[in-house]
Structure formats: C-alpha cells, structure tokens
Amino acid sequence: MKFSVDLLGESKMEKIEELERTNSEMEKCNHQLSKLNKKKEKLEREISDIDEAISKLEGSK
C-alpha cells in the first residue's frame, strides 16, 4: 500500500513540475505575443500614416 502511495506521490510531483514548466513557457509566449502585437499596431499606424500622406498628395494635384 505504501509503495502505491509513494508512486502516486512521485507521479503527482512530476505532473506539478511539468505544469510549472508549461506555465513558464506560456508566460514567455504571452510576453512575446504582447511584443508582436505592439509591433503590429505600430506598423499598422505607420501604414495608415503613409496612406494618409499619399491621399493628401494626390488631392493636391
């Protein structure tokens, strides 16, 4: 009986460690995703600014 409990306890600890690693990886991915979203928004603003400048130049012809 004690052997089974020890095995289950060991299995539980392995699962907890795996969960902690997964959470850490998710945090890194979320941070990277946040950085990429900011970069995407910046590029979209720059494209919009360029489109606006083109429209102004075309309107002044």
N, C-alpha and C positions, 0 to 999 in steps of 0.2 A: 504494500500500500504506500509506504513512504517513498519507494522508488518511483512509483507513478506520479505522486505529488511533486517530487523533485524534477521529474521530466517535464511535467506540465509547467512548473515554475520556470524552468530553463527556457522552455518554448515561449512563455509569456515575456520573459526578459528579451529574448531575441526579437519578438514582434514589437516590443516597445522601442528597442534600438532602431529597428527598421522604420518605424513610424517617425521617430525623431529625425532620422536621415532624410526621409521623404519630406517632412515639414521644412527642413533646412533647404532642400532643393527647391521646394515650392516658393520659399521666401526669396531665394536668389532669382528664380524665374519671374516672380512678381516684380521685383526691383528692375530687372532687365526689361520687362514688358512696359513698366512705367516710363523708363528712359526712352524706349522706342516710340511710345505714344506721344511723348513730348516732342521728339524729333519729327514725327509725322505731322503733328499740329503746326510746328514751326514751318515745315516745308509747304504745307497747305496754305498757310498765311502768306508765305513768300510768293507762291504761285498766284494767289489771289491778287497780291500787290502788283505783280507783273502784268496780269490780265487787265487790271485797272489802268495801269500806265499805258498799255497798248491801246485800250479804248480811248483814253484821253488824247493820245497822239493821233489816232485815226479820226477822232472827232474834230481835230483842229486842222484837218486837211482842207 
